[in-house]
Amino acid sequence: MKKIWTRDCTQDWIAQLELRIEDIGYYLTRTVEWCETNEIYDDQMVFACAVMTVVWVSHMRGEPLSKREALEIVGIVDAETVEDEEYHLGEQWQDFDHEELLEVVVSRFY
């Protein structure tokens, strides 16, 4: 039997969306702070950290995330030109906490 979408379903969906936005915003702020504390000012490094943070937050929340959506979240203007395929956090990254993730991302630049 198919479940009917109700007003309560819509309210729950909106609440989850608000929490997702709050979580991503919180961790993006922490990412910027971490970069500043570690004297990381290279645009490419900060960008990589921000994108991986969005992917990591989505993974931790158990929510799918497309490449296009991740780029839109971090403010890339031409994000609509990117293929809309789903991002997956690789197995090697899944057990990292946020700061460990950022350390590994930055280490890939050296």
C-alpha positions, 0 to 999 in steps of 0.5 A: 500500500502506498503511503499518502504524503501529508502535511506532517510529511512536508513539515518533517521534510522541511525540518530535516532540510533546515537541520541539514542547512544548519549542519553544513553551515556549522561545519563550513564555518569550522572549516574556515576557522581550521584553515585560518588556524593552520595558516591555510590560505591557498584558494584551492586548498580551502575550496577542497576542504569546503567541498569535502566538508559538505560531502562528509556532513552529507555522509554523516547524516546518511543523505545523498549529495550530488556533485552539482549540489555540493558545488552550489552549496560552496558558491560555485556560480557555474555549478549547473554545468557539472554532471549531476552525479552522486558524490560518495565518501570513499571507504578510506574517509568514512571513519575520519572526524572532521579535523582528520578529514581536513588534515588528509585533504590538505596533505594531498596538496604536498 
